[in-house]
Amino acid sequence: MNRLLEYLPEVLREIDDFKALTDAELPELDDLSNAIQSYMDDQFVMTASVNGIRRREKILKIQADPSTEPLEFRRRRIINRQSTKPPFTIRWLQEQLDRLIGPGMAVVSVDVQQFILYVTTNIENANLFKEVQYTVRSVKPANLVYQQNTSLNHRIGIEHTTKRRTVSWNYKLDGSWKLGEKPFATLGPEVTL
C-alpha cells in the first residue's frame, strides 16, 4: 500500500497517473527522510556515522587509523578531546580517565613536595594508552612532572583447610618408663575438619 495516497483527495486516489506519481515519489521521500535522520545523528558524537566521526577528527587534527581503532574508541577520543577545557583538578582528571578507559583502570595522585603527577594505569590497549598520555600531557600544569606507572590487575586466591590428629602419650612422668623403649607419642589418623 502506498502511504502517500492517503494524503490525496479520495477522487484522485483511484487515478492510475496519481498512483504511479506517488509510487515514484515514495523512494525519494524515503531517501530524504534517511538523509535528515543521518544529519541529525551526525550532530552528536555518540550517534555520528563514520563520515561524521571522520569530519570531527579532521577538525580536532586527530590522525585516526580505522584499521586498528574501533569506531567506539574514536568516539570516546573525540569526546575526551572536546571536554579537556580548564580548570583542571586531580578529581577532574581522575573522572576524565574513568570515562575514557573505565572506572578503576587508572589512579591519579600528586606528590606535592616533589611536583610529580603520578598516573598508575592497568591498560593493555596501545591506543587507549596513547590517549591517556595525550590527555594528561595536555591538561597537566607546567610545574608538574608527569610520571606514568603501570599496574597489574591479578587476583590471588587463598585456600584454607584445617586438619586434626589425636596424640596418645606413651610415657608418664611417674618414673615408670624406660627411655627408648617406645616413641614418646603415637599420632592418630589425620581428619579434615
TORKOL-4160 file (C-alpha; in steps of 0.2 Angstrom, whole numbers, padded with zeros to 4 digits, m for minus):
193
<pt num="1" X="0000" Y="0000" Z="0000"/>
<pt num="2" X="0007" Y="0017" Z="m0005"/>
<pt num="3" X="0006" Y="0028" Z="0011"/>
<pt num="4" X="0006" Y="0044" Z="0000"/>
<pt num="5" X="m0011" Y="0040" Z="m0007"/>
<pt num="6" X="m0019" Y="0044" Z="0009"/>
<pt num="7" X="m0014" Y="0062" Z="0008"/>
<pt num="8" X="m0023" Y="0064" Z="m0009"/>
<pt num="9" X="m0042" Y="0068" Z="m0010"/>
<pt num="10" X="m0052" Y="0052" Z="m0012"/>
<pt num="11" X="m0056" Y="0057" Z="m0030"/>
<pt num="12" X="m0038" Y="0057" Z="m0035"/>
<pt num="13" X="m0033" Y="0040" Z="m0026"/>
<pt num="14" X="m0041" Y="0029" Z="m0040"/>
<pt num="15" X="m0032" Y="0038" Z="m0055"/>
<pt num="16" X="m0018" Y="0027" Z="m0061"/>
<pt num="17" X="m0007" Y="0043" Z="m0065"/>
<pt num="18" X="m0008" Y="0048" Z="m0047"/>
<pt num="19" X="m0004" Y="0031" Z="m0041"/>
<pt num="20" X="0011" Y="0030" Z="m0052"/>
<pt num="21" X="0017" Y="0048" Z="m0047"/>
<pt num="22" X="0016" Y="0044" Z="m0028"/>
<pt num="23" X="0025" Y="0027" Z="m0031"/>
<pt num="24" X="0039" Y="0037" Z="m0040"/>
<pt num="25" X="0040" Y="0050" Z="m0026"/>
<pt num="26" X="0040" Y="0037" Z="m0012"/>
<pt num="27" X="0058" Y="0032" Z="m0014"/>
<pt num="28" X="0064" Y="0050" Z="m0015"/>
<pt num="29" X="0054" Y="0054" Z="0001"/>
<pt num="30" X="0062" Y="0039" Z="0010"/>
<pt num="31" X="0079" Y="0045" Z="0004"/>
<pt num="32" X="0076" Y="0062" Z="0011"/>
<pt num="33" X="0070" Y="0055" Z="0027"/>
<pt num="34" X="0085" Y="0045" Z="0029"/>
<pt num="35" X="0097" Y="0060" Z="0025"/>
<pt num="36" X="0088" Y="0071" Z="0038"/>
<pt num="37" X="0090" Y="0057" Z="0051"/>
<pt num="38" X="0108" Y="0055" Z="0046"/>
<pt num="39" X="0111" Y="0073" Z="0048"/>
<pt num="40" X="0103" Y="0073" Z="0065"/>
<pt num="41" X="0113" Y="0058" Z="0070"/>
<pt num="42" X="0129" Y="0067" Z="0065"/>
<pt num="43" X="0126" Y="0082" Z="0076"/>
<pt num="44" X="0131" Y="0071" Z="0091"/>
<pt num="45" X="0147" Y="0061" Z="0093"/>
<pt num="46" X="0139" Y="0045" Z="0101"/>
<pt num="47" X="0127" Y="0043" Z="0086"/>
<pt num="48" X="0138" Y="0050" Z="0072"/>
<pt num="49" X="0141" Y="0040" Z="0056"/>
<pt num="50" X="0159" Y="0036" Z="0051"/>
<pt num="51" X="0159" Y="0051" Z="0040"/>
<pt num="52" X="0153" Y="0062" Z="0054"/>
<pt num="53" X="0167" Y="0055" Z="0065"/>
<pt num="54" X="0180" Y="0057" Z="0052"/>
<pt num="55" X="0174" Y="0076" Z="0050"/>
<pt num="56" X="0176" Y="0079" Z="0068"/>
<pt num="57" X="0193" Y="0070" Z="0069"/>
<pt num="58" X="0199" Y="0082" Z="0055"/>
<pt num="59" X="0193" Y="0097" Z="0065"/>
<pt num="60" X="0202" Y="0091" Z="0080"/>
<pt num="61" X="0218" Y="0086" Z="0070"/>
<pt num="62" X="0217" Y="0068" Z="0075"/>
<pt num="63" X="0225" Y="0056" Z="0063"/>
<pt num="64" X="0215" Y="0040" Z="0066"/>
<pt num="65" X="0219" Y="0023" Z="0060"/>
<pt num="66" X="0202" Y="0014" Z="0056"/>
<pt num="67" X="0211" Y="m0002" Z="0053"/>
<pt num="68" X="0217" Y="m0003" Z="0072"/>
<pt num="69" X="0205" Y="0009" Z="0081"/>
<pt num="70" X="0187" Y="0004" Z="0083"/>
<pt num="71" X="0173" Y="0017" Z="0080"/>
<pt num="72" X="0168" Y="0016" Z="0098"/>
<pt num="73" X="0186" Y="0021" Z="0104"/>
<pt num="74" X="0186" Y="0035" Z="0091"/>
<pt num="75" X="0170" Y="0042" Z="0098"/>
<pt num="76" X="0177" Y="0042" Z="0116"/>
<pt num="77" X="0193" Y="0050" Z="0110"/>
<pt num="78" X="0183" Y="0064" Z="0102"/>
<pt num="79" X="0173" Y="0067" Z="0117"/>
<pt num="80" X="0189" Y="0067" Z="0128"/>
<pt num="81" X="0197" Y="0080" Z="0117"/>
<pt num="82" X="0182" Y="0091" Z="0117"/>
<pt num="83" X="0180" Y="0090" Z="0136"/>
<pt num="84" X="0198" Y="0095" Z="0140"/>
<pt num="85" X="0194" Y="0113" Z="0145"/>
<pt num="86" X="0201" Y="0122" Z="0160"/>
<pt num="87" X="0201" Y="0122" Z="0175"/>
<pt num="88" X="0209" Y="0106" Z="0179"/>
<pt num="89" X="0209" Y="0097" Z="0196"/>
<pt num="90" X="0215" Y="0080" Z="0201"/>
<pt num="91" X="0197" Y="0075" Z="0204"/>
<pt num="92" X="0193" Y="0081" Z="0186"/>
<pt num="93" X="0207" Y="0071" Z="0179"/>
<pt num="94" X="0203" Y="0055" Z="0188"/>
<pt num="95" X="0185" Y="0057" Z="0182"/>
<pt num="96" X="0190" Y="0060" Z="0164"/>
<pt num="97" X="0201" Y="0045" Z="0164"/>
<pt num="98" X="0187" Y="0034" Z="0172"/>
<pt num="99" X="0176" Y="0040" Z="0157"/>
<pt num="100" X="0189" Y="0037" Z="0144"/>
<pt num="101" X="0196" Y="0020" Z="0150"/>
<pt num="102" X="0184" Y="0014" Z="0163"/>
<pt num="103" X="0182" Y="0015" Z="0182"/>
<pt num="104" X="0196" Y="0009" Z="0192"/>
<pt num="105" X="0208" Y="0007" Z="0177"/>
<pt num="106" X="0218" Y="0022" Z="0182"/>
<pt num="107" X="0223" Y="0031" Z="0198"/>
<pt num="108" X="0229" Y="0049" Z="0198"/>
<pt num="109" X="0240" Y="0056" Z="0213"/>
<pt num="110" X="0251" Y="0070" Z="0216"/>
<pt num="111" X="0267" Y="0072" Z="0226"/>
<pt num="112" X="0266" Y="0090" Z="0230"/>
<pt num="113" X="0283" Y="0091" Z="0238"/>
<pt num="114" X="0292" Y="0084" Z="0223"/>
<pt num="115" X="0280" Y="0091" Z="0210"/>
<pt num="116" X="0276" Y="0074" Z="0202"/>
<pt num="117" X="0260" Y="0069" Z="0194"/>
<pt num="118" X="0258" Y="0050" Z="0195"/>
<pt num="119" X="0246" Y="0041" Z="0184"/>
<pt num="120" X="0245" Y="0022" Z="0188"/>
<pt num="121" X="0236" Y="0013" Z="0174"/>
<pt num="122" X="0231" Y="m0005" Z="0170"/>
<pt num="123" X="0229" Y="m0004" Z="0151"/>
<pt num="124" X="0233" Y="m0017" Z="0138"/>
<pt num="125" X="0227" Y="m0007" Z="0123"/>
<pt num="126" X="0240" Y="0004" Z="0115"/>
<pt num="127" X="0228" Y="0016" Z="0108"/>
<pt num="128" X="0220" Y="0019" Z="0125"/>
<pt num="129" X="0237" Y="0021" Z="0132"/>
<pt num="130" X="0242" Y="0034" Z="0119"/>
<pt num="131" X="0225" Y="0044" Z="0123"/>
<pt num="132" X="0229" Y="0044" Z="0141"/>
<pt num="133" X="0246" Y="0051" Z="0139"/>
<pt num="134" X="0239" Y="0064" Z="0127"/>
<pt num="135" X="0225" Y="0069" Z="0140"/>
<pt num="136" X="0237" Y="0070" Z="0154"/>
<pt num="137" X="0250" Y="0080" Z="0145"/>
<pt num="138" X="0238" Y="0092" Z="0138"/>
<pt num="139" X="0230" Y="0096" Z="0155"/>
<pt num="140" X="0244" Y="0095" Z="0167"/>
<pt num="141" X="0251" Y="0111" Z="0174"/>
<pt num="142" X="0268" Y="0116" Z="0168"/>
<pt num="143" X="0276" Y="0115" Z="0185"/>
<pt num="144" X="0272" Y="0096" Z="0187"/>
<pt num="145" X="0282" Y="0082" Z="0180"/>
<pt num="146" X="0271" Y="0068" Z="0173"/>
<pt num="147" X="0276" Y="0050" Z="0179"/>
<pt num="148" X="0267" Y="0035" Z="0171"/>
<pt num="149" X="0266" Y="0020" Z="0182"/>
<pt num="150" X="0259" Y="0003" Z="0176"/>
<pt num="151" X="0250" Y="m0009" Z="0187"/>
<pt num="152" X="0245" Y="m0027" Z="0185"/>
<pt num="153" X="0227" Y="m0032" Z="0190"/>
<pt num="154" X="0228" Y="m0051" Z="0195"/>
<pt num="155" X="0218" Y="m0060" Z="0208"/>
<pt num="156" X="0226" Y="m0070" Z="0221"/>
<pt num="157" X="0216" Y="m0085" Z="0229"/>
<pt num="158" X="0219" Y="m0091" Z="0246"/>
<pt num="159" X="0213" Y="m0109" Z="0251"/>
<pt num="160" X="0212" Y="m0114" Z="0269"/>
<pt num="161" X="0210" Y="m0132" Z="0276"/>
<pt num="162" X="0210" Y="m0137" Z="0295"/>
<pt num="163" X="0216" Y="m0154" Z="0300"/>
<pt num="164" X="0216" Y="m0163" Z="0317"/>
<pt num="165" X="0226" Y="m0178" Z="0324"/>
<pt num="166" X="0224" Y="m0186" Z="0341"/>
<pt num="167" X="0240" Y="m0189" Z="0351"/>
<pt num="168" X="0242" Y="m0203" Z="0363"/>
<pt num="169" X="0257" Y="m0201" Z="0375"/>
<pt num="170" X="0266" Y="m0217" Z="0379"/>
<pt num="171" X="0276" Y="m0211" Z="0394"/>
<pt num="172" X="0271" Y="m0204" Z="0410"/>
<pt num="173" X="0281" Y="m0193" Z="0422"/>
<pt num="174" X="0280" Y="m0205" Z="0437"/>
<pt num="175" X="0297" Y="m0214" Z="0433"/>
<pt num="176" X="0289" Y="m0230" Z="0426"/>
<pt num="177" X="0295" Y="m0228" Z="0409"/>
<pt num="178" X="0312" Y="m0233" Z="0401"/>
<pt num="179" X="0320" Y="m0221" Z="0388"/>
<pt num="180" X="0320" Y="m0228" Z="0370"/>
<pt num="181" X="0308" Y="m0242" Z="0373"/>
<pt num="182" X="0293" Y="m0234" Z="0364"/>
<pt num="183" X="0291" Y="m0217" Z="0355"/>
<pt num="184" X="0286" Y="m0203" Z="0366"/>
<pt num="185" X="0269" Y="m0201" Z="0357"/>
<pt num="186" X="0259" Y="m0211" Z="0345"/>
<pt num="187" X="0249" Y="m0200" Z="0332"/>
<pt num="188" X="0232" Y="m0205" Z="0326"/>
<pt num="189" X="0225" Y="m0203" Z="0309"/>
<pt num="190" X="0223" Y="m0186" Z="0301"/>
<pt num="191" X="0205" Y="m0179" Z="0300"/>
<pt num="192" X="0200" Y="m0164" Z="0289"/>
<pt num="193" X="0188" Y="m0153" Z="0298"/>
